[in-house]
Amino acid sequence: MNTSIVWFKTDLRLHDNETLIKAIEQSDNIIPVYCFDDDHFKLTEFGFHKTGNFRAQFLLESLKDLDENLRKLGSGLIIVRGKPEYELFKLVQKYQVKKVFTKKEVAYEEKQTEERVEKELWKLKCELETFSTSTLYHAQDLPFSIKDIPDIFTNFRKRTEKESQIRSIFAAPKEIKSPPIPELTLPKLKQFGLPQIIKDQRTAFPFKGGETEAYQRLHYYFSETKYISKYKETRDSLMGSDYSSKFSPWLAIGCLSPREIYYELKKYEDEFGSNESTYWLVFELLWRDYFRFMMKKHRHHFFLQTGIKSTDTHTNQNNQDLLDKWINGNTGLDFIDANMIELKLTGFMSNRGRQNVASYLCNDLKLDWRYGAAYFEQQLIDYDVCSNWGNWAYLAGVGNDPRGNRYFNTDKQAEAYDSKKQYRSFWLVKNQRRKLFK
């Protein structure tokens, strides 16, 4: 029997998953595998967990859902933990696998892991085949090579929209043939050294992980409520679950593909018409693509303090006391503090909030921006390596911003987006602050 492994990573879905479809086409038997990589749960050089409890919980929920959906098709999910190169090696030996199918990586550490896995598998004469499953536009369909992609987003967007096409999606499989897969056993947060989550009822993201819940949200936002028609007007709001699509956590972990969102949006526009808001969602998906392509182009430079710029002027130092005040919402600026408390207690923050707290750390506190990016990496449910580090470099003036310094005046921003202080009052509750800082 021709048996293959499908190594799931941040593509935890059955719909529009080329990796899974190609594996099924080329194999008699499929073994779906997810590896909890030890490196994803270590402390970073900046002193934060690489994966915090909010994102870890969302991941566990998504894996449970993936396993349930796989079992409906005759398969299931094998969970391993350790170094992927060693854990996959053992599975390849056990099941006499000739090929491992997986998602293609572009970020520096993830790419190194991919290369280590490939090197180990070759010792068993097992091939590693990768597929691009994360972007709206496929890299091969862009009007320029990766090395020639413009470092200014607008230039990238205009040519891409004009000259490139979005590929069709892959339908979910109807059946998967697998050897007997043991019943799923997922680790607990404490096994990763992470604290249990205390659910804060004020959260703007009260949803669970998994493809099933992602589809429910897609249907709700487009069909049930038609909130998509006002997306551009509401997306800079700060409170509630419906001011924005909230697709980002499912996109980050691959429970949804951007192309699925795009084609559902096209169906919506065919029935109800298009407007600035429907386009703006595609615009945001394009930004997501762009940061991924930029990571592929500039590689490790996005993780350096000088970013992708050739200047040495951006050498802000870290100050642990100021950083702690920023993290704990104790800066004395109520708009910054409210946003940071929301992030600390829920793992989520609005786009408007993220831009303000990042600008404040870089431009007002004058701290090393990488500490802010690393804290977001730990804390955000919707952390995506390319978007997170790309956006932080942008705000720090060492990324893709042609202006070079994106400063936000906190007082003006608070007046513009929270003029009645509802958001600040919502999060700066005295007894909650005592509980948080005692």
PyMOL commands that set and color helices and strands:
alter all, ss='L'
color gray80, all
select helices_A, chain A and resi 18-26+38-41+53-71+84-95+108-122+139-141+146-148+153-163+189-192+211-224+227-234+248-253+258-272+276-303+320-327+334-346+351-364+369-379+385-396+410-417+422-427+430-437
alter helices_A, ss='H'
color red, helices_A
select strands_A, chain A and resi 3-8+29-37+78-82+99-103+127-131
alter strands_A, ss='S'
color yellow, strands_A
deselect
rebuild
show_as cartoon
